[in-house]
Amino acid sequence: MIYLGTAGFSYNDWVGNFYPRGMPRREWISYYAREFNALELNATFYSLPKPSVLSSMIRKTGEGFLFSVKANQKITHQREGNRDIFVAFSQVLQPFIDSGKLGCVLAQFPYSFGFNRRNRDYLELLGEQLGDLPIVFEFRNIQWLRRDVFNWLRCYNLGFCCVDEPPLPRLLPPLAEVTSNIAYVRFHGRNIAKWWQHEHAYERYDYTYSESELKEWLPKIRKLNNTAEKTFIFANNHWRGQAVNAIRQLRLMLD
């Protein structure tokens, strides 16, 4: 089963590019769910929403719709003295679990999170704290591309996030690897000029994929989907709705 969607949905610059002008913000998630069957919820990375807010979002999505919930930055970026955040984050996940709409938890680590024993132990702690929930790790540092790491992930049924991102030194290449029953791909765009140097964070993801660039992933996606129970594909090149167009193109190619 392939689930297609975007990283986030609540962007003002999508008005006119995706959302009709004049549409109330409260209707955005329903409009989004008419076209896509999954959403990577990234608001949870910045803060933990109230359960009522999440329950409302869940009600406004249809049957079979799944959420990938991004782990809070205190879990993935701060990491020191953050034991309480695991309890709070687990409470945030409960409405998704109760509704059967939790696809997985995405834990995206920064480039500075390199491979070493201490960091690998932290990944094990994270897995223990979140119990049996499906977890996918996204690494930004190429040091994690090791056969022993992949074997370790498989041993604990922890997912590996495949990425399409700029071909820069020490970033991850476009691998197709599955280490759990979930396959996961994020399209970040290939904006080399703005990846490391930008004034605003969104500039990093300002990129329009060509048809040929997306076609490169078709055999990889088929390989992933033949191995995993669920395959999640999200576009993160969100500036002005470019992610929407990327997923639309991919869906047509896969169909």
N, C-alpha and C positions, 0 to 999 in steps of 0.2 A: 504494500500500500504506500503510495507516495502522497505526502502532504506538502502543499506549496503555499507560500505566503511571504510576508515581508517582515523585516525587523522593525517593529513599531508600526503604528498606524495613525497616531495623533499628531500630525504635522500641519502647521498653518500653511506652509508652502504647497501642500497638496490640494488646497482649495482652488478649484479651477483647472487643476491638472488631473485630479482624480475625483475629489468630492465636488458635487455641484455647488455653485455659489449660492449662498443663502441657506444651505442645509445646516440645521442646528448641530452643534458639536456632539450632543447626546445621541444623535442618530448615526454618527460616523461608524461605530463598530458594527452596527447592523448592516449598513451599506457595504462595509468591507467584507463581512461574512457572506454576503450574497455571491461574491466572486471567488473568494479563497476559502480553503478548508483548514487553514492553520494560521496562527499568529505567533510571532516571537515577541513576547511581552517584555519590553526593555525598561519600562517605568520602574520596575522593581529593583533595578540596578541602582537607581539614584535614591529612592526612598521606598518605604513599605506602605502601600496604600491601605486604606481601611477595608475591612472585609466586605462592608456594604457596597463599596465601589466595585470590587472584584465580582461580587455576586450579581450585580447589575450587568456587568460586561458579559458574564457567563450566560445569563438569561437571554441576552440579545444575539447570541450566536446559535446557529442551528444544530441539529442532531449530526453527530459525526465530526464536529469541529473540535480541533485540539489546540491547546496552548503549550508553547515552550516558554517557561518562566525563567527569566534571567536572574541568576544569583546576585544578591546585593553586593555592592562594591566593598563593604566591610568584610565579606567572606573571601572575595577574590583579590582585592587590592591592598587591604590593610593587614588582615591576617593575624595581627598580634593582639592578644587580650580581647578576642572577639567572641568568646564562647556564648554570650547571651544572644548574639545575632542569629545563631542557628535555631534557637527556640522561637524567636520572633518570625524568622523566615518560614519555618515549618508551619506556623499558624497561618501565614499568608497563603501557603499552598493548600490548606485544607478545603476551601471552597472548590478548587479545581479537582481535588481528589474525590470529594463527595459527589460532584457532578459527573465524574468519569471523563473529564475533559483535560486532564493533565497528560500532555504528551511526554514531557521530560523537563528536567532542570538543566539549563545551560550555564556552566561556570566558565566564564571567559577571563583568562589571566593576562596580565600585561606582558610586554616584551621583557621587562626586567625580571620576570619570574622564570629564571633559567633552571636547567636540570641540575639537581644535586640531591643528596639523600634527605636533607631537611625538607625540601620542597615536596619530594615524593611522599614523605611521611605526612605532610600536611594534606595532600590529596587523599591519603588513606583515612585521615581524621575526618575530612569533609564527607567522605562516603559513609563513615560510621555515624556521624551526626545526623545525616539525612536518611539513615536507615535503608530500607529497600526501594526507595524511590529511584526511578531511572535518571541517571546523571550523565551528561555529556561534557567533556572538557575541551575547551578551545585554548590552544597554546599559540602564542605569538612569536616564540623563540624557537629557532630550528634545532636547538640542543635537545629538544624532546623527541625528535625523530630518531628513535633508537629501537631496535628489534626487541630488546629486553623491556622497554617501556610498553610497547604494543602487547607483548605477552603478559605483562603485569596487568594491564587494563582488561584484557580478556579473562584473566583469572578471576577478577572481581566484577566482571560484567559491567565495566564502566566504558562509556562511549567516547569516541574520538571525533572531533569536529574537523571535517575537511574544509579547506578554504580556497577561495579564489581571491587573491590580493596582489598588489604590485610585486613584480619580480625584483625585489630588492635584497641585498645581502642580509643573511640571518633571519629573513622571514620564511614562512613555510611555502614550499612549492605546492602545486595543485595535485596532491595525492588523492587516491580513492582507497580509503582504508576503513574497515569495519572492525570494532573490537567488542561490541555488545549486540543486543538484539535491535539496536537503533542505529541507523545510518543518518548522518547529519552533514549538510553542506551549507556554508555561508558565502554569499557573493558580496565581497566588500568593494568591488571596483578595482581598477588598476591605475589610480591617479598617483603616479610616481612623484610628481612635483610637489604635491600637497600632503603626502603621507606623514612625513616627519615635520615639515615646516608649514604651519598654517596659523592664521589668526583665529579662526573659528573651527570648532570640532567638525562641523558638517562638511567643511571643505575637503576633508580627507575622503569622504564618500561621494563626492561630486563626480560621477562618472557614468557615461552611457555605454553599455555593452553593445558590441556589434553582433550581428547574427553569427558570424564565423567564430567569434570568441565563445559564445554560448554553445555552439555546436561541438566545441572541443570537449564539453562535459557530458554529452549524450552517452557515449560508451561507458564512461565512469559511473554515471547515475544508474545505468542499467546493471552494471556490476554490483553496485552498492545494494540496489533494490533486490537483486537475486540472492543476496546474502542475508539481509536484515529482515526483521518482521515489519518494521516501519522505517520509512525514509523521509526525513524532513529536509526541505530545501527552502532557504530563506534568502532574500536579496536585501542587502544592507546599504546599497547605494541610493539612499532615500531622498537626497536633495531633489526637490521639485517633482517627486513622484517617479524618478527614474527606476526605482525598485519595482514599481508596479509593472512597468513596461518590460523589464527583464523577466519577471515571472510569467507574464502573459506570453512572451516569446517562447520561453522554455516549455510552457504547458502545451502550446501548439506543436512544438517539435516532438515532445514526448507522446502526444496523442497520435 
